[in-house]
Amino acid sequence: MALPFSQNLIVFVILYVVMQMLHVAHESPKNVLVTEHYSRSDWESSFGIYEGVTEIGFIVGLVAGMVLFASALSFSALSTYSFYLCCGLSVVAFFLALAFVADPLMIFERRLVGIERKLDFTNRGLEGSSRLMDGLRWEGSLKEDSFLGLVLGLVLFSLATSLFFTPLPVYLKDLFGGQQQYVYLAYIFNSIGATAGYFLIRGRARSMDIRKQMPRFVFLRSILIFSLVGIVEFALAPKLITGVLLIFIGFAYAMYYILMLSLSMEVIPEGKAGFFDGLVGLGAAIGAFLGPFLAASLSFVIMFLIAAVIFLVAYITLKLIKH
């Protein structure tokens, strides 16, 4: 991307598409690898450690970007140095993956979880039919998690997230009077909140009902963005409060994301994880297109409001994932 031939917009877009395709392609194997290496009771802790450490790396990258933009280098030089730095780090990551990532010796954990869910469903059915045949009242349930309902809720969440965050740097740049280093600072606040969430959930997840708690963090994100709309609309210390809200928005995302990963690994049939991630990526792509379009044609406030409403719809959908 830093070479002269890629300064053509079409070539740049093609390179970026390929890069994003490879980025998305690693998500499903990574998640499945974690769930097949560790027992079900350790999934949230394992995901939390992984995502927390990578988020720290993300914060370091944001700090590096902020320092670069605070320097006296020209924008073209900054872009070139940033691309070369990212390229070098990606090469290092590739060799580290070759050295340290290995398939599990035995692949059975996700299958055991699937078997356990089927046995639980069968047991509930036998218990219910036995009590009803004996003329007794049964208050149990034969409802199962809806794969399609879960996917729809997560696609809506992904769409709303992309809708909100894609044009956010432009809003932040305007908010801070064109000082680009403060855009990095705002994203650092967001990542600090996410990092806190990733490490906090490690010890809390075992005592959580993930089917109840995950939608609540989606609802929290909706409320936080509705709050941001109010802050922008009424100009109530927007710089300070926007930074604080971004911390809590990142925290809510981290808690949601770990619970979502664990639940999806339970619900998604074997071999469908890539299909699932593809649909979530489609939601993100639609949001990435609509976000800047809505911000430019309407306003940032309207765009934030639409994102908050979609988060609310995603919350309602996830509350109804049992059929």
Secondary structure, DSSP 8 states (H G I E B T S, - for coil): --SGGGGSHHHHHHHHHHHHHHHHHTHHHHHHHHHHHS-GGGHHHHHHHHHHHHHHHHHHHHHHHHHHHHSS--HHHHHHHHHHHHHHHHHHHHHHHHHH----SS--HHHHHHHHHHHHHHHHHHHHHHHHHTT---------B-HHHHHHHHHHHHHHHHHHHSSHHHHHHHHTTT-HHHHHHHHHHHHHHHHHHHHHHHHHGGGS-HHHHHHHHHHHHHHHHHHHHHHHHHTSSHHHHHHHHHHHHHHHHHHHHHHHHHHHHHHS-TT-HHHHHHHHHHHHHHHHHHHHHHHHHT-HHHHHHHHHHHHHHHHHHHHT-B-
